[in-house]
């Protein structure tokens, strides 16, 4: 069987901004997104009117490119920019 998701599971190093949420160890993209979601839920950053929107706090704002709010899909692509 081919390794379809091998690239998806490659551990990536988070940027300094992202490591405030995920820690500094390289992680697969799936784990990074999981940790960001855990952070969002722990800090009640989901918009109460529209659960697809995430409100940025001082930690997430640099990851979100300075935006105060992003949607879930936009968030995933913004997180990708912080992984090497």
Secondary structure as GFF3:
##gff-version 3
##sequence-region A 1 84
A	DSSP	alpha_helix	16	22	.	.	.	ID=ss1
A	DSSP	alpha_helix	29	42	.	.	.	ID=ss2
A	DSSP	beta_strand	53	55	.	.	.	ID=ss3
A	DSSP	alpha_helix	58	63	.	.	.	ID=ss4
A	DSSP	beta_strand	69	71	.	.	.	ID=ss5
A	DSSP	alpha_helix	72	80	.	.	.	ID=ss6
###
